[in-house]
Amino acid sequence: MVSRHFITITVLYFLLSSGTEATSLVYVSVDVVPVAGHPEVILATCKTSRMKPAAEVSWNLGDLSDSVKVSTNTVKHLDGTFTATSNLIATPTIQMNQQLVQCVIRHAAMKEKLEVDHKIIVHYPPQLVFVTPFKNHANAEVYQCEADANPAATHFSWHSTHQTIPNDVIKTEGNKLYFLKLTSELNGLYTCEASNEYGTGIGSLYWKKGEKTEDYHSEL
């Protein structure tokens, strides 16, 4: 897991019993980014600070209602105020990434509940890697390697089963593969390895002069 702190802070305004306006901060945060396939972790935390009486903190979980557990804790401070914290806990999966949840705050001094949107973040290695035609240059046929990964793949490595590349007729630039001369000598299978900090996925291209190319992708 990677320690990257993501936080949304909302200022909550409410009236005390005396009629005085007061404020409290609502935090929705991620201390450690979950990684798909790793053990159960906290996906997100919602916290209200120093309210009196204590606020009620809950979640709208949408599609995650059957796969996430909720753990809530309330702490009373010496000044009589309360901090309420609610954690979303689950074994992270790729399907959870970018799922929208809402932290819901209710309090006796609030006329309406407060809903704070939060998108779940899950990191994972490249899953699907595709090699597809790219915009051709005047004197070259170009293919692009793309990967489904979070964070995005940052390193690309090209290989051929029948020759060493790059060479005089094949050039590589990051996720691009350039055929500089369209000759039958280049016929064959080419593979792209796409990597991020969590792993590598492989996609393949079978190229044959004068024929439509075929793309093969990997799924980890």
Buried (B, 14 or more C-beta within 10 A) or exposed (E): EEEEEEEBEBEBEBEEEEEEEBEBEBBBBBBBBBBBBBEEBBBBBBBBBBBBBBBBBBBEBEEBEEBBEBEEEBEEEEEEBBBBBBBBBBBBBBEBBEBEBBBBBEBEBBEEEBEBEBEBBBBBBBBBBBBEEBEEEEEBBBBBBBBBBBEEBEEBBBBBEEEEBBEEBBBBEEBBBBBBEBEEEBEEBBBBBBBBEBBBBBBBBBBEEEEEBEBBBBEB
